[in-house]
Amino acid sequence: MLHKTKGIVLSYIRYKETSIICKIFTRELGLKSYLVNGVRSQKSKSTIALYQPMNVLEMVVYNKDNSGLQRISEVKLHQANQLIPFDFNRTGLAMFMTEVISKSIFENYQNESLFDFLEESIFKLDQKETSLLHFPLVFLIENARFLGFAPESAEEFLTENLGQPFEVTEIPLAENFIEKLILHQYSCEEKVSLGLRRKVLDHLLEFYNQQLENNQTWKSMTILRQLLS
């Protein structure tokens, strides 16, 4: 059966000589794996550039309940990213977002509210006026809310993590900072030290590891630390 949906590209791997297998988080159908034949061929009517991570697509897809790999009938960009592919900082943050989502959801997982938040975050990231200073921290906090495991308050964000990186004197500062991030989200311009921002990031990533029961390292951490300098 054919379905029309929007999708956010998470990743792809090469398959055989000219094809790819692409992970796409769709709004109505959830996370799916799609086999895209011939897209790496010079004669292809489509282009592999469509399937770059964090691209938002408009798709018509086949959906078979008992099939692991699905197929795409029609696809086009919903809106081309203007800054993300060409700005090192924004590219790094897009990679981070991709890694967080990929570790947080599983095949067929469907959550329209999460999709809408992720689409809005991509739009914000691609805007010149959006401050990137606290972007990854806000993304982690809000993403946890849409995944259903975010605490209700800044204080609980601190106390629910088993291993805090903060000194005793830093805990009130961290709590106040997280409160501001929750309140103002991507508009937050709270001024805090580099050391505190990095500790809040480490704290939130450890919080995710505990919630997701994931002990893997975060591959995008090197880039993130450069962004938080």
Contacts in CASP RR format, 6 or more apart in sequence:
PFRMAT RR
TARGET T0000
AUTHOR 0000-0000-0000
METHOD contacts of the structure
MODEL  1
MLHKTKGIVLSYIRYKETSIICKIFTRELGLKSYLVNGVRSQKSKSTIAL
YQPMNVLEMVVYNKDNSGLQRISEVKLHQANQLIPFDFNRTGLAMFMTEV
ISKSIFENYQNESLFDFLEESIFKLDQKETSLLHFPLVFLIENARFLGFA
PESAEEFLTENLGQPFEVTEIPLAENFIEKLILHQYSCEEKVSLGLRRKV
LDHLLEFYNQQLENNQTWKSMTILRQLLS
1 62 0 8 1.000
1 63 0 8 1.000
2 60 0 8 1.000
2 61 0 8 1.000
2 62 0 8 1.000
2 63 0 8 1.000
2 73 0 8 1.000
3 28 0 8 1.000
3 29 0 8 1.000
3 60 0 8 1.000
3 61 0 8 1.000
3 62 0 8 1.000
3 63 0 8 1.000
4 58 0 8 1.000
4 59 0 8 1.000
4 60 0 8 1.000
5 26 0 8 1.000
5 27 0 8 1.000
5 28 0 8 1.000
5 29 0 8 1.000
5 59 0 8 1.000
5 61 0 8 1.000
6 26 0 8 1.000
6 27 0 8 1.000
6 56 0 8 1.000
6 57 0 8 1.000
6 58 0 8 1.000
6 59 0 8 1.000
6 78 0 8 1.000
6 115 0 8 1.000
6 119 0 8 1.000
7 24 0 8 1.000
7 25 0 8 1.000
7 26 0 8 1.000
7 27 0 8 1.000
7 56 0 8 1.000
7 57 0 8 1.000
7 58 0 8 1.000
7 59 0 8 1.000
7 78 0 8 1.000
7 115 0 8 1.000
8 24 0 8 1.000
8 25 0 8 1.000
8 26 0 8 1.000
8 54 0 8 1.000
8 55 0 8 1.000
8 56 0 8 1.000
8 57 0 8 1.000
8 115 0 8 1.000
8 118 0 8 1.000
8 119 0 8 1.000
8 122 0 8 1.000
9 22 0 8 1.000
9 23 0 8 1.000
9 24 0 8 1.000
9 50 0 8 1.000
9 51 0 8 1.000
9 52 0 8 1.000
9 53 0 8 1.000
9 54 0 8 1.000
9 55 0 8 1.000
9 57 0 8 1.000
10 23 0 8 1.000
10 24 0 8 1.000
10 25 0 8 1.000
10 31 0 8 1.000
10 53 0 8 1.000
10 98 0 8 1.000
10 101 0 8 1.000
10 102 0 8 1.000
11 22 0 8 1.000
11 23 0 8 1.000
11 53 0 8 1.000
11 98 0 8 1.000
11 102 0 8 1.000
12 20 0 8 1.000
12 21 0 8 1.000
12 22 0 8 1.000
12 23 0 8 1.000
12 36 0 8 1.000
12 48 0 8 1.000
12 51 0 8 1.000
13 20 0 8 1.000
13 21 0 8 1.000
14 20 0 8 1.000
14 40 0 8 1.000
15 21 0 8 1.000
15 35 0 8 1.000
17 40 0 8 1.000
18 37 0 8 1.000
18 38 0 8 1.000
18 39 0 8 1.000
18 40 0 8 1.000
18 41 0 8 1.000
18 44 0 8 1.000
19 35 0 8 1.000
19 36 0 8 1.000
19 37 0 8 1.000
19 38 0 8 1.000
19 39 0 8 1.000
19 40 0 8 1.000
20 35 0 8 1.000
20 36 0 8 1.000
20 39 0 8 1.000
20 40 0 8 1.000
20 48 0 8 1.000
20 51 0 8 1.000
21 33 0 8 1.000
21 34 0 8 1.000
21 35 0 8 1.000
21 36 0 8 1.000
21 69 0 8 1.000
22 33 0 8 1.000
22 34 0 8 1.000
22 36 0 8 1.000
22 51 0 8 1.000
23 31 0 8 1.000
23 32 0 8 1.000
23 33 0 8 1.000
23 102 0 8 1.000
24 31 0 8 1.000
24 32 0 8 1.000
24 33 0 8 1.000
24 34 0 8 1.000
24 57 0 8 1.000
24 59 0 8 1.000
25 31 0 8 1.000
25 101 0 8 1.000
25 105 0 8 1.000
25 115 0 8 1.000
25 118 0 8 1.000
26 32 0 8 1.000
26 59 0 8 1.000
26 61 0 8 1.000
26 110 0 8 1.000
26 115 0 8 1.000
27 112 0 8 1.000
27 115 0 8 1.000
27 116 0 8 1.000
28 110 0 8 1.000
28 112 0 8 1.000
29 61 0 8 1.000
29 63 0 8 1.000
29 108 0 8 1.000
29 110 0 8 1.000
30 108 0 8 1.000
30 109 0 8 1.000
30 110 0 8 1.000
30 111 0 8 1.000
30 115 0 8 1.000
31 105 0 8 1.000
31 106 0 8 1.000
31 107 0 8 1.000
31 108 0 8 1.000
31 109 0 8 1.000
31 110 0 8 1.000
32 61 0 8 1.000
32 63 0 8 1.000
32 70 0 8 1.000
32 107 0 8 1.000
32 108 0 8 1.000
33 68 0 8 1.000
33 69 0 8 1.000
33 70 0 8 1.000
33 107 0 8 1.000
34 61 0 8 1.000
34 69 0 8 1.000
34 70 0 8 1.000
34 71 0 8 1.000
34 72 0 8 1.000
35 69 0 8 1.000
35 70 0 8 1.000
35 71 0 8 1.000
36 46 0 8 1.000
36 51 0 8 1.000
36 72 0 8 1.000
38 44 0 8 1.000
38 46 0 8 1.000
39 46 0 8 1.000
39 47 0 8 1.000
39 48 0 8 1.000
39 50 0 8 1.000
39 51 0 8 1.000
40 48 0 8 1.000
46 75 0 8 1.000
50 57 0 8 1.000
50 75 0 8 1.000
50 76 0 8 1.000
50 77 0 8 1.000
52 85 0 8 1.000
53 94 0 8 1.000
53 95 0 8 1.000
53 98 0 8 1.000
54 81 0 8 1.000
54 84 0 8 1.000
54 94 0 8 1.000
54 97 0 8 1.000
54 98 0 8 1.000
54 122 0 8 1.000
54 125 0 8 1.000
55 77 0 8 1.000
55 81 0 8 1.000
56 77 0 8 1.000
56 78 0 8 1.000
56 79 0 8 1.000
56 119 0 8 1.000
56 122 0 8 1.000
57 75 0 8 1.000
57 76 0 8 1.000
57 77 0 8 1.000
57 78 0 8 1.000
58 75 0 8 1.000
58 76 0 8 1.000
58 77 0 8 1.000
58 78 0 8 1.000
59 72 0 8 1.000
59 74 0 8 1.000
59 75 0 8 1.000
60 72 0 8 1.000
60 73 0 8 1.000
60 74 0 8 1.000
60 75 0 8 1.000
61 70 0 8 1.000
61 71 0 8 1.000
61 72 0 8 1.000
61 73 0 8 1.000
62 70 0 8 1.000
62 71 0 8 1.000
62 72 0 8 1.000
62 73 0 8 1.000
63 70 0 8 1.000
64 70 0 8 1.000
68 107 0 8 1.000
79 123 0 8 1.000
81 122 0 8 1.000
81 126 0 8 1.000
82 126 0 8 1.000
83 90 0 8 1.000
83 125 0 8 1.000
83 126 0 8 1.000
83 127 0 8 1.000
83 128 0 8 1.000
84 90 0 8 1.000
84 91 0 8 1.000
84 94 0 8 1.000
84 122 0 8 1.000
84 125 0 8 1.000
84 126 0 8 1.000
85 91 0 8 1.000
89 132 0 8 1.000
89 227 0 8 1.000
90 125 0 8 1.000
90 126 0 8 1.000
90 132 0 8 1.000
92 220 0 8 1.000
92 223 0 8 1.000
92 224 0 8 1.000
92 227 0 8 1.000
93 125 0 8 1.000
93 132 0 8 1.000
93 135 0 8 1.000
93 136 0 8 1.000
93 139 0 8 1.000
93 227 0 8 1.000
94 122 0 8 1.000
94 125 0 8 1.000
95 220 0 8 1.000
95 223 0 8 1.000
96 136 0 8 1.000
96 139 0 8 1.000
96 220 0 8 1.000
96 223 0 8 1.000
96 224 0 8 1.000
97 118 0 8 1.000
97 121 0 8 1.000
97 122 0 8 1.000
97 125 0 8 1.000
97 139 0 8 1.000
99 218 0 8 1.000
99 219 0 8 1.000
99 220 0 8 1.000
100 139 0 8 1.000
100 140 0 8 1.000
100 143 0 8 1.000
100 208 0 8 1.000
101 118 0 8 1.000
101 143 0 8 1.000
103 208 0 8 1.000
103 212 0 8 1.000
103 214 0 8 1.000
103 216 0 8 1.000
104 143 0 8 1.000
104 147 0 8 1.000
104 208 0 8 1.000
104 212 0 8 1.000
105 111 0 8 1.000
105 114 0 8 1.000
105 147 0 8 1.000
111 146 0 8 1.000
111 147 0 8 1.000
113 146 0 8 1.000
114 143 0 8 1.000
114 146 0 8 1.000
114 147 0 8 1.000
117 142 0 8 1.000
117 143 0 8 1.000
117 146 0 8 1.000
118 143 0 8 1.000
121 139 0 8 1.000
121 142 0 8 1.000
121 186 0 8 1.000
124 130 0 8 1.000
124 135 0 8 1.000
124 186 0 8 1.000
125 132 0 8 1.000
125 135 0 8 1.000
130 186 0 8 1.000
131 186 0 8 1.000
131 187 0 8 1.000
131 189 0 8 1.000
132 227 0 8 1.000
133 189 0 8 1.000
134 181 0 8 1.000
134 186 0 8 1.000
134 188 0 8 1.000
134 189 0 8 1.000
134 190 0 8 1.000
134 197 0 8 1.000
135 186 0 8 1.000
136 201 0 8 1.000
136 224 0 8 1.000
136 227 0 8 1.000
136 228 0 8 1.000
137 181 0 8 1.000
137 197 0 8 1.000
137 200 0 8 1.000
137 201 0 8 1.000
137 204 0 8 1.000
138 181 0 8 1.000
138 185 0 8 1.000
138 186 0 8 1.000
138 188 0 8 1.000
140 201 0 8 1.000
140 204 0 8 1.000
140 205 0 8 1.000
140 208 0 8 1.000
141 150 0 8 1.000
141 157 0 8 1.000
141 178 0 8 1.000
141 181 0 8 1.000
141 182 0 8 1.000
141 204 0 8 1.000
142 150 0 8 1.000
142 185 0 8 1.000
144 150 0 8 1.000
144 207 0 8 1.000
144 208 0 8 1.000
144 211 0 8 1.000
149 211 0 8 1.000
150 157 0 8 1.000
151 157 0 8 1.000
151 160 0 8 1.000
153 179 0 8 1.000
154 175 0 8 1.000
154 176 0 8 1.000
154 178 0 8 1.000
154 179 0 8 1.000
154 182 0 8 1.000
155 175 0 8 1.000
157 178 0 8 1.000
157 203 0 8 1.000
157 204 0 8 1.000
157 207 0 8 1.000
158 164 0 8 1.000
158 166 0 8 1.000
158 171 0 8 1.000
158 174 0 8 1.000
158 175 0 8 1.000
158 178 0 8 1.000
158 203 0 8 1.000
160 207 0 8 1.000
161 203 0 8 1.000
161 206 0 8 1.000
161 207 0 8 1.000
161 210 0 8 1.000
162 206 0 8 1.000
162 210 0 8 1.000
163 203 0 8 1.000
163 206 0 8 1.000
164 171 0 8 1.000
164 203 0 8 1.000
165 199 0 8 1.000
165 202 0 8 1.000
165 203 0 8 1.000
165 206 0 8 1.000
166 174 0 8 1.000
166 199 0 8 1.000
166 203 0 8 1.000
170 196 0 8 1.000
170 199 0 8 1.000
173 192 0 8 1.000
173 196 0 8 1.000
174 196 0 8 1.000
174 199 0 8 1.000
174 200 0 8 1.000
174 203 0 8 1.000
177 190 0 8 1.000
177 192 0 8 1.000
177 196 0 8 1.000
177 197 0 8 1.000
177 200 0 8 1.000
178 200 0 8 1.000
180 188 0 8 1.000
180 190 0 8 1.000
181 188 0 8 1.000
181 190 0 8 1.000
184 190 0 8 1.000
194 228 0 8 1.000
194 229 0 8 1.000
197 228 0 8 1.000
198 225 0 8 1.000
198 228 0 8 1.000
201 224 0 8 1.000
201 228 0 8 1.000
205 218 0 8 1.000
205 221 0 8 1.000
208 214 0 8 1.000
209 215 0 8 1.000
218 224 0 8 1.000
END
